[in-house]
Amino acid sequence: MQGKSYSFSCLICGNKDKYTPVQETILGDQKGEMIAVECGECAHTQLFPPQYDVAFYESDGQVNNVVKHYGTPQKTLFDHSFIEARRRRERFGDRGIRLSENMKLLDIGGGYGFFGGEMARSFPNAEITVLEPSQTRTEIGAVQMAENGIRPPQFQVGVLDQDFADRNRGVFDIVTMWHVLEHVPDPVGLLNLAMQIVKPDGALCVEVPNLHDDTIMLSEAFRNRSFMEEHVSYFSPATLRSTALRADRDAAVELYGYQRYGIFNYFHWIHFNKPQGASPDLFEGQDRFWLEAHWRTEKEHRLTSDALFMVMRHPA
């Protein structure tokens, strides 16, 4: 860090004294003011100093950064998002999460709303709502879904705050956060609010990038791109679970590995030490040969996959 002095405070446990630097360069930090550190008390990894700017998301900055740093066209990102939406819907059954025609589902930070659209298509009588802070992203998503013949979900522009939680206490059968928790300045508070709006027999489903993705250890370029200005937190399996229990100490927490990208993307990072670019190999839900099946299963079992999937429920 250059030129300024900052006081450290862990976003999870509040520790203000002990931390260890783990990454000196942060993608997108043009001023060189940020590093990634591990808390000496709870082992949570975060940016120091943390940065959160709603205007960044309103301008679709995250997607623009992917296009810039990875070379993946926006059209490909949209196509991949539709595939991911389908895979996420299918995953509910794999994890014992009951879906019904009259359910109420809230997708927090749902971006373009593709997951909400997939759920509205699959369950036309359900009440599917996407809560998204960016008006721009909801408008882009509505256009993309219309062009693909998908009925969009209900969009609500805003954030999950205490007022929203008070007005919707115990309302939703399922609440989802797909790659949202790593962006926010108060992960514990957000999970706590989300659990307030889940029905007693409902579920909160959270997916985040995995700090223990083994590609981070095998490719320096992948590691350097994994630490970025828009990701405030970096969760390992242990710190994701502990964060959840700080939010709701009585919650039942289930944690799973989840592999988003395919084996060819993995090999490309390791062999060429750079992204695939225009057409990264996204795993579409069907293993193409025995090696990929074994590789994916092992990564998810060992929790070294590129993402983690967590389910939180109220105690029985």
C-alpha positions in Angstrom: 0.0 0.0 0.0 1.3 3.4 -0.9 0.8 6.9 0.5 -2.0 6.3 3.0 -2.4 4.7 6.4 -5.4 2.5 7.2 -6.6 0.8 10.4 -7.3 -2.9 10.1 -10.6 -4.3 11.2 -11.7 -7.9 10.4 -15.1 -7.9 8.7 -16.1 -11.1 10.4 -14.8 -11.0 14.0 -13.9 -7.4 14.5 -10.2 -8.1 15.4 -8.2 -4.9 14.9 -4.7 -6.1 15.8 -3.4 -9.2 14.1 -3.3 -9.9 10.4 -1.0 -11.5 7.8 -0.7 -10.3 4.2 -1.5 -13.1 1.7 -1.6 -11.2 -1.6 0.2 -8.0 -2.5 -1.5 -7.2 -5.8 -5.2 -6.8 -6.3 -6.7 -6.9 -9.8 -8.3 -3.5 -10.6 -6.5 -1.6 -7.8 -4.8 1.0 -10.0 -3.6 3.1 -7.1 -1.8 0.2 -5.4 -3.6 0.8 -2.1 -5.1 -2.6 -1.4 -3.7 -6.0 -0.3 -5.4 -9.1 0.8 -4.8 -10.2 4.4 -5.8 -13.1 6.7 -7.2 -12.2 10.1 -5.0 -13.5 13.0 -8.0 -14.3 15.1 -10.6 -16.0 12.8 -8.5 -16.7 9.7 -10.9 -14.8 7.4 -9.3 -13.4 4.3 -10.3 -10.0 3.1 -9.1 -6.9 1.3 -7.3 -4.3 3.3 -8.7 -1.7 3.2 -12.0 -3.1 2.1 -13.8 -1.2 -0.7 -17.5 -1.3 -1.6 -19.0 1.1 -4.1 -22.7 0.7 -5.2 -22.0 2.9 -8.2 -19.5 0.3 -9.5 -22.4 -2.2 -9.8 -24.9 0.3 -11.1 -22.5 0.8 -14.1 -22.1 -3.0 -14.6 -18.5 -2.6 -13.6 -18.0 -6.2 -12.6 -19.0 -7.7 -16.0 -17.0 -5.0 -17.8 -14.0 -6.1 -15.8 -14.4 -9.7 -16.8 -14.6 -8.7 -20.5 -11.5 -6.5 -20.0 -9.3 -8.9 -18.0 -10.4 -12.2 -19.3 -11.3 -11.4 -22.9 -14.6 -13.1 -22.7 -17.3 -11.4 -24.8 -20.5 -10.2 -23.0 -22.6 -12.4 -25.2 -20.7 -15.5 -24.0 -21.1 -14.3 -20.4 -24.9 -14.1 -20.9 -25.0 -17.6 -22.5 -23.0 -19.0 -19.5 -25.4 -17.2 -17.1 -28.4 -19.0 -18.6 -26.6 -22.3 -18.2 -25.7 -21.6 -14.6 -29.3 -20.6 -13.9 -30.4 -24.1 -15.1 -27.7 -25.9 -13.1 -28.6 -23.9 -9.9 -32.3 -24.9 -10.3 -31.3 -28.6 -10.7 -29.0 -28.4 -7.7 -31.9 -27.8 -5.3 -33.1 -31.4 -5.7 -29.6 -32.8 -5.2 -29.4 -31.0 -1.8 -32.9 -31.9 -0.6 -34.4 -28.4 -1.0 -38.1 -28.7 -1.8 -39.5 -26.7 -4.7 -43.2 -26.2 -5.1 -45.6 -24.5 -7.5 -46.7 -22.0 -4.9 -43.4 -21.2 -3.3 -42.0 -17.7 -2.6 -38.4 -17.3 -3.6 -36.2 -14.3 -3.2 -32.9 -14.0 -5.1 -30.7 -11.3 -3.4 -28.3 -9.4 -5.6 -29.7 -11.3 -8.6 -28.1 -9.1 -11.2 -29.6 -9.6 -14.7 -32.2 -11.9 -13.1 -31.4 -15.0 -15.3 -31.8 -17.4 -12.3 -35.1 -15.8 -11.4 -36.2 -16.1 -15.0 -35.3 -19.8 -15.0 -37.3 -20.4 -11.8 -40.3 -18.4 -13.1 -40.2 -20.5 -16.3 -40.0 -23.7 -14.4 -42.6 -22.7 -11.7 -45.1 -20.3 -13.4 -47.3 -20.1 -10.4 -44.6 -19.4 -7.9 -43.7 -15.9 -6.6 -40.2 -15.3 -7.8 -38.6 -12.0 -6.9 -35.1 -10.6 -7.7 -33.7 -8.0 -5.3 -31.0 -6.1 -7.1 -29.3 -2.8 -6.3 -28.6 -1.9 -10.0 -31.5 -0.6 -12.1 -29.2 -0.9 -15.1 -28.6 -4.6 -14.7 -32.3 -5.3 -14.2 -33.1 -3.5 -17.5 -30.3 -5.3 -19.4 -31.6 -8.6 -18.0 -35.2 -8.0 -19.0 -34.1 -7.3 -22.6 -31.9 -10.5 -22.7 -34.7 -12.7 -21.3 -37.2 -11.2 -23.8 -34.9 -12.0 -26.7 -34.6 -15.6 -25.4 -38.3 -16.0 -24.9 -38.1 -16.1 -21.1 -40.7 -14.5 -18.9 -38.7 -12.3 -16.5 -39.2 -12.6 -12.7 -40.4 -9.7 -10.5 -37.6 -7.2 -10.1 -37.3 -5.0 -7.1 -34.4 -2.5 -7.2 -32.9 -2.2 -3.7 -30.9 -4.0 -1.1 -31.6 -6.3 1.8 -31.6 -4.0 4.9 -33.4 -4.1 8.2 -36.4 -2.3 6.9 -36.9 -4.9 4.1 -36.3 -7.7 6.7 -38.9 -6.3 9.1 -41.5 -6.1 6.3 -40.8 -9.6 5.1 -40.0 -11.6 8.3 -40.5 -15.3 7.7 -42.0 -14.8 4.3 -39.8 -16.7 1.8 -39.5 -20.5 1.3 -36.1 -20.1 -0.3 -33.7 -17.2 -0.3 -30.6 -17.3 -2.6 -27.4 -15.4 -2.9 -25.3 -16.4 -5.9 -21.8 -14.9 -5.6 -23.0 -11.9 -3.6 -21.6 -12.5 -0.1 -18.0 -11.9 -1.2 -18.9 -8.4 -2.4 -20.4 -6.9 0.7 -18.8 -5.0 3.6 -20.8 -6.9 6.3 -21.2 -10.6 5.4 -22.4 -11.6 8.9 -25.0 -8.9 9.0 -26.3 -9.8 5.5 -26.6 -13.5 6.4 -28.4 -12.6 9.6 -30.9 -10.4 7.7 -31.4 -13.2 5.1 -32.2 -15.7 7.8 -34.8 -13.4 9.3 -36.9 -13.5 6.1 -36.7 -17.3 5.6 -39.7 -19.3 6.7 -39.2 -21.6 9.7 -39.0 -24.6 7.3 -37.3 -22.7 4.5 -33.7 -22.5 3.3 -31.1 -19.9 2.6 -28.8 -20.9 -0.2 -25.4 -19.2 -0.7 -22.7 -19.7 -3.3 -19.3 -18.0 -3.2 -15.9 -18.5 -4.9 -13.7 -20.9 -3.0 -10.4 -19.6 -1.6 -9.2 -23.2 -1.4 -9.7 -23.8 -5.2 -6.6 -25.8 -6.0 -6.1 -23.8 -9.2 -5.0 -20.9 -7.1 -2.0 -22.9 -6.0 -1.3 -24.3 -9.5 -1.5 -21.2 -11.6 0.1 -17.9 -10.6 -2.0 -16.0 -13.2 -5.2 -17.5 -11.9 -4.2 -16.5 -8.3 -3.5 -13.0 -9.4 -6.9 -12.7 -11.1 -8.7 -14.3 -8.1 -7.9 -11.4 -5.8 -9.9 -8.4 -7.2 -11.1 -5.0 -6.1 -14.8 -6.0 -6.2 -14.3 -9.1 -3.9 -14.1 -7.8 -0.4 -14.0 -11.3 1.2 -12.4 -14.6 0.3 -14.0 -17.6 1.9 -12.5 -21.0 2.6 -14.8 -23.8 3.7 -14.0 -23.2 7.4 -14.4 -19.4 7.3 -17.7 -19.6 5.3 -19.1 -22.0 7.9 -17.9 -19.9 10.8 -19.3 -16.7 9.2 -22.7 -18.4 8.9 -22.7 -19.4 12.6 -21.8 -15.9 13.7 -24.8 -14.7 11.8 -27.1 -17.4 13.4 -25.5 -19.6 16.0 -28.4 -22.0 16.0 -28.6 -22.5 12.3 -28.1 -25.9 10.7 -25.3 -25.4 8.1 -24.5 -27.7 5.2 -21.5 -27.1 3.0 -20.7 -28.5 -0.4 -18.1 -28.2 -3.1 -19.4 -27.0 -6.5 -17.4 -26.9 -9.7 -18.5 -24.3 -12.2 -15.8 -24.5 -14.9 -14.8 -27.6 -16.9 -11.6 -29.6 -17.0 -10.2 -27.9 -20.1 -10.4 -24.5 -18.5 -8.5 -26.0 -15.5 -5.7 -27.5 -17.7 -5.4 -24.2 -19.7 -4.8 -22.2 -16.6 -2.1 -24.7 -15.4 -0.4 -25.3 -18.7 -0.6 -21.8 -20.3 -0.9 -19.8 -17.1 -3.6 -17.5 -18.6 -7.4 -17.5 -19.1 -9.0 -19.2 -22.1 -10.3 -15.9 -23.2 -13.2 -15.7 -25.7 -14.7 -19.1 -24.9 -13.9 -20.5 -21.4 -14.9 -24.1 -20.8 -17.9 -23.9 -18.5 -19.2 -27.2 -17.1 -22.7 -27.5 -18.5 -23.9 -30.3 -16.2 -22.9 -33.4 -18.1 -19.5 -35.0 -17.7 -18.0 -35.6 -21.2 -15.7 -38.5 -20.3 -14.6 -40.5 -17.3 -11.6 -38.3 -16.4 -13.7 -35.2 -16.1 -16.3 -37.1 -14.0 -13.5 -38.3 -11.6 -11.8 -34.8 -11.5 -15.0 -32.9 -10.8 -16.2 -35.4 -8.2 -12.9 -35.3 -6.3 -12.7 -31.5 -6.4 -16.2 -31.2 -5.0 -15.6 -33.9 -2.4 -12.3 -32.4 -1.2 -13.8 -28.9 -1.2 -11.1 -27.7 -3.7 -13.7 -26.8 -6.3 -13.9 -23.3 -7.7 -17.0 -22.5 -5.7 -18.7 -23.4 -2.4 -22.4 -24.0 -1.9 -23.9 -23.5 1.5 -27.4 -24.2 2.8 -28.6 -22.6 6.1 -31.8 -23.7 7.8 -33.5 -22.8 11.1 -33.2 -25.4 13.8 -35.8 -28.1 13.9 
